[in-house]
């Protein structure tokens, strides 16, 4: 599996406040970004996989909503996570 518990823990340690804080916006955005990049690579090979394409669109929407929430709450945290993950608007 491409995303096991060790990889999740690593993402949460790096982008969240701690390894067990899975609810912070930064850690969720990092997890969604990892999943989005994996699905994008899958779709480059399997361009007719419409179920995965739909899942990718849903994930991008979830990440966008979290980023919009983070802009309203704390713009500095938003700028930091955008820069760290290399996401562009």
C-alpha positions as CSV (number, residue, x, y, z in Angstrom):
1,X,0.0,0.0,0.0
2,X,1.3,3.4,-0.9
3,X,0.2,5.1,2.4
4,X,0.9,3.0,5.5
5,X,0.8,4.1,9.1
6,X,4.5,4.9,9.2
7,X,4.2,7.3,6.3
8,X,1.2,9.0,7.9
9,X,3.1,9.4,11.2
10,X,6.0,10.8,9.3
11,X,3.8,13.4,7.5
12,X,2.1,14.3,10.8
13,X,5.4,14.8,12.6
14,X,6.8,17.0,9.8
15,X,3.8,19.2,9.1
16,X,1.6,18.9,12.2
17,X,2.5,19.9,15.7
18,X,3.2,16.3,16.7
19,X,2.9,12.7,15.4
20,X,-0.4,12.2,17.2
21,X,-2.0,15.5,16.3
22,X,-3.8,14.3,13.2
23,X,-6.6,16.9,13.3
24,X,-4.6,20.1,12.6
25,X,-5.3,21.7,9.3
26,X,-1.6,21.6,8.3
27,X,-1.3,17.9,8.8
28,X,-4.6,17.2,6.9
29,X,-3.5,19.4,4.1
30,X,-0.1,17.6,3.9
31,X,-1.9,14.2,3.9
32,X,-4.3,15.3,1.1
33,X,-1.4,16.7,-0.9
34,X,0.5,13.3,-0.7
35,X,-2.7,11.5,-1.8
36,X,-3.3,13.9,-4.6
37,X,0.2,13.5,-6.0
38,X,-0.2,9.7,-5.9
39,X,-3.5,9.8,-7.7
40,X,-2.2,12.2,-10.3
41,X,0.7,9.8,-11.1
42,X,-1.9,6.9,-11.3
43,X,-4.0,8.9,-13.7
44,X,-1.1,9.7,-16.0
45,X,-0.8,5.9,-16.7
46,X,-4.5,5.0,-16.5
47,X,-6.3,8.0,-18.1
48,X,-9.6,6.2,-18.4
49,X,-10.0,5.4,-14.7
50,X,-12.9,7.7,-14.1
51,X,-13.5,6.6,-10.5
52,X,-10.0,7.7,-9.5
53,X,-10.5,10.9,-11.4
54,X,-13.6,11.6,-9.4
55,X,-11.8,10.8,-6.1
56,X,-9.0,13.2,-7.1
57,X,-11.5,16.0,-7.7
58,X,-13.1,15.4,-4.3
59,X,-9.7,15.4,-2.6
60,X,-8.7,18.6,-4.3
61,X,-11.9,20.2,-3.1
62,X,-11.4,19.1,0.5
63,X,-7.8,20.5,0.5
64,X,-9.1,23.8,-1.0
65,X,-11.7,24.1,1.7
66,X,-9.1,23.5,4.4
67,X,-6.8,26.1,2.8
68,X,-9.6,28.6,2.7
69,X,-10.3,27.9,6.4
70,X,-6.7,28.4,7.2
71,X,-6.6,31.8,5.4
72,X,-9.5,33.0,7.5
73,X,-8.0,31.7,10.8
74,X,-4.3,32.5,10.4
75,X,-2.8,33.8,7.2
76,X,0.8,33.2,8.4
77,X,0.1,29.5,8.9
78,X,-1.5,29.4,5.4
79,X,1.6,31.0,3.9
80,X,3.9,28.7,5.7
81,X,2.1,25.5,4.6
82,X,1.8,26.7,1.0
83,X,5.5,27.4,0.8
84,X,6.5,24.2,2.5
85,X,4.4,21.9,0.3
86,X,4.9,23.9,-2.9
87,X,1.2,24.4,-3.5
88,X,0.1,27.2,-5.8
89,X,-3.4,28.8,-5.8
